[in-house]
C-alpha cells in the first residue's frame, strides 16, 4: 500500500506494548505515540496479549519472557519509588514531631517528655 515503513527501536516497541498491556486502550495508545494502531496490535499479538472481554474480563497475561522482564523492571521501579516516598514521609513526620532522625539515641527525648 503506502510502502513507507518507519523503523522503531526495541525500547519503543517494549514501552508501547507495556502501556497497552497495563490497561490503556491500544488504539488510543497508538494514536498518542503517533503510530498506526495496526502496528501496535501486531506487537501485542506477538506478545501473547488479547483484547479484554466486553464483560470486563481481564487481559490474558503474556508468557513472553521479554514482556515479563519489562513488567518486572516496572514493578522494581515502582517499589523503589514507594520506598523513597516512605523514607521521605518518615523524615517529614519526625521533623514535624520535633524528633531527631540522626540516630543520636532517644535518652534525651525520653527524659524531657512529660506525657
Backbone torsions as a table, in degrees:
resi	resn	phi	psi	omega
1	UNK	NA	-100.1	-177.5
2	UNK	-71.3	-39.3	178.8
3	UNK	85.4	-20.8	179.6
4	UNK	-74.7	115.4	178.6
5	UNK	-113.7	119.0	179.9
6	UNK	-89.8	124.1	178.3
7	UNK	-74.6	135.6	178.3
8	UNK	-114.8	141.0	177.2
9	UNK	-73.9	158.6	177.9
10	UNK	-60.3	-40.5	-179.6
11	UNK	-63.4	-41.8	178.7
12	UNK	-61.9	-44.1	179.6
13	UNK	-61.0	-46.2	-179.0
14	UNK	-61.6	-42.5	-179.1
15	UNK	-68.3	-39.0	178.6
16	UNK	-64.4	-44.9	178.6
17	UNK	-63.5	-42.2	-179.8
18	UNK	-61.2	-43.5	179.1
19	UNK	-59.0	-44.4	-178.8
20	UNK	-70.3	-39.5	-179.4
21	UNK	-66.4	-34.1	-177.8
22	UNK	-77.5	6.6	171.3
23	UNK	116.8	-9.0	177.7
24	UNK	-75.1	146.0	178.1
25	UNK	-61.9	125.7	-177.3
26	UNK	-58.8	-38.4	179.9
27	UNK	-65.3	-44.0	178.8
28	UNK	-64.8	-43.0	178.5
29	UNK	-58.6	-46.2	-179.3
30	UNK	-61.6	-43.2	179.1
31	UNK	-61.2	-44.7	-179.3
32	UNK	-64.0	-31.4	-179.4
33	UNK	-87.6	-4.1	178.4
34	UNK	71.5	38.6	-179.1
35	UNK	-132.7	160.8	178.3
36	UNK	-67.8	134.8	178.2
37	UNK	-58.1	-32.5	-179.3
38	UNK	-63.7	-33.3	178.7
39	UNK	-66.6	-46.0	178.6
40	UNK	-64.1	-40.7	179.0
41	UNK	-61.8	-36.1	177.3
42	UNK	-64.2	-45.7	178.8
43	UNK	-62.2	-41.4	179.0
44	UNK	-63.6	-42.0	179.0
45	UNK	-61.2	-43.0	178.8
46	UNK	-64.4	-29.0	179.8
47	UNK	-82.9	-3.7	178.1
48	UNK	88.3	11.9	-178.8
49	UNK	-84.1	143.7	173.9
50	UNK	-126.9	147.6	179.3
51	UNK	-61.6	136.1	179.2
52	UNK	-60.2	148.9	177.8
53	UNK	-66.4	149.1	179.4
54	UNK	-61.2	-24.2	-179.7
55	UNK	-80.2	10.5	176.2
56	UNK	93.0	10.8	179.0
57	UNK	-63.3	149.3	-177.7
58	UNK	-75.2	153.6	176.9
59	UNK	-67.9	149.4	178.1
60	UNK	-69.2	132.1	179.3
61	UNK	-75.6	132.1	-178.4
62	UNK	-71.0	146.7	173.8
63	UNK	-105.4	5.8	179.5
64	UNK	-69.9	122.6	-178.6
65	UNK	-56.7	-34.5	-179.7
66	UNK	-66.1	-41.4	179.3
67	UNK	-67.9	-42.1	178.9
68	UNK	-63.0	-40.8	177.3
69	UNK	-62.4	-41.1	178.9
70	UNK	-63.6	-40.0	178.3
71	UNK	-66.0	-39.4	178.7
72	UNK	-64.4	-44.2	178.3
73	UNK	-59.7	-42.8	-179.7
74	UNK	-64.8	-42.4	179.0
75	UNK	-65.6	-39.1	177.5
76	UNK	-64.7	-39.2	177.8
77	UNK	-64.0	-43.0	179.2
78	UNK	-64.8	-39.8	179.0
79	UNK	-64.1	-45.0	179.5
80	UNK	-59.8	-43.2	179.3
81	UNK	-64.6	-42.7	-179.9
82	UNK	-63.0	-40.5	178.6
83	UNK	-65.5	-39.1	178.4
84	UNK	-65.4	-43.2	178.6
85	UNK	-62.5	-39.8	178.5
86	UNK	-62.2	-43.5	178.8
87	UNK	-63.1	-40.6	178.2
88	UNK	-63.3	-43.7	179.8
89	UNK	-64.8	-37.2	176.5
90	UNK	-60.8	-46.3	-179.0
91	UNK	-65.7	-40.2	179.0
92	UNK	-65.2	-40.1	178.5
93	UNK	-63.2	-44.5	179.0
94	UNK	-63.6	-41.0	179.4
95	UNK	-61.7	-49.7	-176.9
96	UNK	-71.2	-22.0	176.4
97	UNK	-86.1	-6.9	178.3
98	UNK	79.9	19.7	179.4
99	UNK	-94.6	155.8	175.7
100	UNK	-91.8	136.8	178.6
101	UNK	-108.9	11.8	-176.1
102	UNK	-87.2	4.6	176.2
103	UNK	75.9	24.0	-177.9
104	UNK	-79.5	2.6	179.0
105	UNK	103.4	159.9	-176.3
106	UNK	-110.2	11.6	-177.0
107	UNK	-65.7	-37.9	179.8
108	UNK	-73.5	-31.2	178.5
109	UNK	-69.2	-38.5	-177.1
110	UNK	-73.2	-35.6	-176.2
111	UNK	-69.2	-40.1	-176.1
112	UNK	-83.6	-4.8	-176.8
113	UNK	-81.9	129.2	-179.5
114	UNK	-120.4	26.8	-179.1
115	UNK	-80.9	NA	NA
